[in-house]
């Protein structure tokens, strides 16, 4: 089930990005939309960066579970 979820995420994101590039909607690429949100809302910028960092550390298993935000929230 997890493998299917990762596959769906990768295909969905890659497909969306390819669609944006092919239809000349580069301003709708996920990274550019995120850049606009971060620039427009300073508080959102901090929250977005913290979420990216926490998710990356969790997926890389780079922190002990006692410091893993997902484990602390009982999400993982």
Backbone as numpy.savetxt, mean C-alpha at the origin, in Angstrom:
# Nx Ny Nz CAx CAy CAz Cx Cy Cz
-5.34 -20.22 -0.24 -6.17 -19.03 -0.24 -5.29 -17.77 -0.24
-4.25 -17.75 0.56 -3.36 -16.60 0.61 -2.66 -16.36 -0.71
-2.27 -17.45 -1.38 -1.62 -17.31 -2.67 -2.57 -16.69 -3.68
-3.82 -17.08 -3.63 -4.82 -16.50 -4.54 -5.02 -15.01 -4.25
-5.02 -14.65 -2.98 -5.19 -13.24 -2.61 -4.02 -12.41 -3.14
-2.78 -12.90 -2.96 -1.62 -12.18 -3.47 -1.66 -12.08 -4.99
-2.06 -13.16 -5.64 -2.16 -13.16 -7.10 -3.18 -12.13 -7.57
-4.33 -12.09 -6.89 -5.37 -11.13 -7.25 -4.89 -9.70 -7.05
-4.19 -9.45 -5.95 -3.66 -8.11 -5.69 -2.67 -7.69 -6.77
-1.73 -8.56 -7.09 -0.71 -8.23 -8.08 -1.34 -8.00 -9.45
-2.23 -8.90 -9.85 -2.88 -8.75 -11.16 -3.74 -7.50 -11.19
-4.47 -7.26 -10.12 -5.34 -6.07 -10.06 -4.54 -4.78 -10.13
-3.48 -4.68 -9.36 -2.67 -3.46 -9.35 -1.95 -3.29 -10.68
-1.32 -4.34 -11.17 -0.61 -4.25 -12.45 -1.58 -3.92 -13.58
-2.75 -4.53 -13.57 -3.75 -4.25 -14.60 -4.22 -2.81 -14.56
-4.48 -2.31 -13.38 -4.92 -0.92 -13.24 -3.84 0.05 -13.72
-2.60 -0.19 -13.30 -1.49 0.69 -13.71 -1.31 0.64 -15.23
-1.39 -0.56 -15.83 -1.27 -0.69 -17.28 -2.41 0.06 -17.98
-3.61 -0.07 -17.45 -4.76 0.66 -18.01 -4.51 2.16 -17.99
-4.02 2.69 -16.87 -3.76 4.13 -16.76 -2.70 4.57 -17.77
-1.68 3.78 -17.93 -0.61 4.14 -18.86 -1.11 4.09 -20.29
-1.82 3.03 -20.64 -2.31 2.88 -22.02 -3.36 3.92 -22.39
-4.17 4.31 -21.43 -5.23 5.28 -21.72 -4.78 6.71 -21.47
-3.49 6.90 -21.31 -2.90 8.21 -21.09 -3.50 8.92 -19.88
-3.71 8.17 -18.83 -4.20 8.72 -17.56 -3.12 8.57 -16.49
-1.92 9.01 -16.81 -0.81 8.86 -15.88 -1.06 9.58 -14.56
-1.92 10.60 -14.58 -2.23 11.30 -13.33 -3.07 10.45 -12.39
-3.58 9.32 -12.86 -4.36 8.42 -12.02 -3.57 7.19 -11.56
-2.28 7.14 -11.87 -1.45 6.05 -11.35 -1.51 6.07 -9.83
-1.50 4.92 -9.22 -1.65 4.85 -7.77 -0.62 5.70 -7.03
0.61 5.69 -7.48 1.64 6.47 -6.81 1.38 7.97 -6.93
0.86 8.41 -8.05 0.58 9.84 -8.23 -0.63 10.28 -7.41
-1.64 9.42 -7.32 -2.80 9.73 -6.49 -2.37 9.83 -5.03
-1.52 8.92 -4.62 -1.00 8.95 -3.25 -0.16 10.20 -3.01
0.65 10.58 -3.99 1.44 11.81 -3.88 0.55 13.03 -3.68
-0.55 13.10 -4.43 -1.46 14.23 -4.29 -2.11 14.26 -2.92
-2.51 13.10 -2.43 -3.13 13.04 -1.10 -2.14 13.46 -0.02
-0.90 13.00 -0.15 0.14 13.36 0.83 0.43 14.85 0.80
0.44 15.45 -0.38 0.75 16.88 -0.50 -0.40 17.76 0.01
-1.62 17.28 -0.17 -2.79 18.07 0.19 -3.12 18.02 1.68
-2.83 16.93 2.32 -3.23 16.74 3.72 -2.01 16.33 4.57
-1.43 17.25 5.32 -0.24 16.93 6.12 -0.47 15.78 7.11
-1.63 15.73 7.72 -1.91 14.64 8.67 -2.02 13.32 7.92
-2.66 13.35 6.78 -2.76 12.14 5.96 -1.38 11.68 5.53
-0.49 12.62 5.25 0.87 12.27 4.86 1.53 11.41 5.93
1.43 11.83 7.17 2.02 11.07 8.27 1.36 9.70 8.39
0.04 9.67 8.31 -0.68 8.40 8.42 -0.33 7.46 7.28
-0.23 7.98 6.07 0.11 7.16 4.91 1.51 6.58 5.05
2.47 7.43 5.41 3.84 6.95 5.56 3.96 5.92 6.69
3.24 6.14 7.80 3.27 5.19 8.91 2.65 3.85 8.50
1.57 3.91 7.73 0.92 2.69 7.27 1.81 1.91 6.32
2.47 2.61 5.40 3.39 1.96 4.48 4.54 1.31 5.26
5.10 2.03 6.22 6.21 1.50 7.01 5.77 0.28 7.82
4.63 0.39 8.49 4.15 -0.72 9.32 3.86 -1.95 8.48
3.25 -1.75 7.31 2.93 -2.87 6.44 4.20 -3.52 5.90
5.15 -2.70 5.48 6.42 -3.23 4.97 7.16 -4.03 6.03
7.25 -3.48 7.22 7.93 -4.19 8.31 7.22 -5.49 8.65
5.90 -5.47 8.63 5.12 -6.68 8.92 5.36 -7.75 7.85
5.25 -7.36 6.58 5.41 -8.34 5.49 6.83 -8.90 5.43
7.81 -8.09 5.79 9.20 -8.53 5.78 9.56 -9.29 7.06
8.63 -9.32 8.00 8.87 -9.93 9.33 10.15 -9.37 9.93
10.28 -8.04 9.82 11.49 -7.35 10.26 11.45 -6.89 11.70
10.30 -7.03 12.35 10.19 -6.62 13.76 9.58 -7.76 14.56
9.95 -7.85 15.83 9.33 -8.88 16.68 7.82 -8.61 16.81
7.07 -9.66 17.05 5.61 -9.52 17.10 5.15 -8.53 18.17
5.94 -8.35 19.21 5.53 -7.40 20.26 5.59 -5.95 19.77
6.27 -5.70 18.63 6.34 -4.36 18.03 5.60 -4.28 16.70
5.08 -5.38 16.23 4.37 -5.43 14.95 2.96 -4.89 15.15
2.66 -3.80 14.47 1.35 -3.14 14.63 0.21 -4.09 14.30
0.37 -4.90 13.26 -0.69 -5.82 12.88 -0.93 -6.87 13.97
0.15 -7.36 14.56 0.02 -8.35 15.63 -0.60 -7.69 16.87
-0.19 -6.47 17.16 -0.73 -5.76 18.32 -2.22 -5.47 18.17
-2.66 -5.25 16.95 -4.08 -5.00 16.69 -4.85 -6.31 16.47
-4.15 -7.43 16.58 -4.74 -8.77 16.40 -5.31 -8.94 14.99
-4.63 -8.30 14.02 -5.03 -8.44 12.61 -4.31 -9.62 11.99
-3.10 -9.86 12.47 -2.30 -10.96 11.88 -2.03 -12.02 12.91
